Structure formats: C-alpha cells, structure tokens
Amino acid sequence: MNPRKTGKGKLAPYSDFFVELVEHDPDITLAEMKVALEHAHGVCASISGIDQALRRLGYMYKNLWPAPLQEV
C-alpha cells in the first residue's frame, strides 16, 4: 500500500483570494467565503475544504454560534 500523497489542495490557486477576503473582513464566515468564491471564480467548494485551505495559510476559524437572547 502506498502512502497518501500530500499536496496543496484543490483550492491552493485561490489562496490569494482567501487572504484578501480575510484582510478585508476579519469577521467573515466560512459560509460567506464559500459564496464569495463561487460568485467570483465559479468554484463550488465545501466549507471544510475552505477551512483546510485557510489552515494551510495559517488561519484558524472557530464555530461561533449566536448566543440566545436573554429576556430582561
């Protein structure tokens, strides 16, 4: 059995695009990045694929769910 080849991923050509998005809006979500990539480049990518591409670039994202509204 051959070991799996590691590479830069299918989204590597869009690295500069991702960096530009994050620098323009540091609070952008992965879902928003997915939509932006599809609109700008016609590329449909999964959220996990975008997350992996960002991790390769040194970025880390956290799932931040909105806090429930509290009654006063």
Order of alpha helices (4+ residues) and beta strands (2+ residues): alpha-alpha-alpha
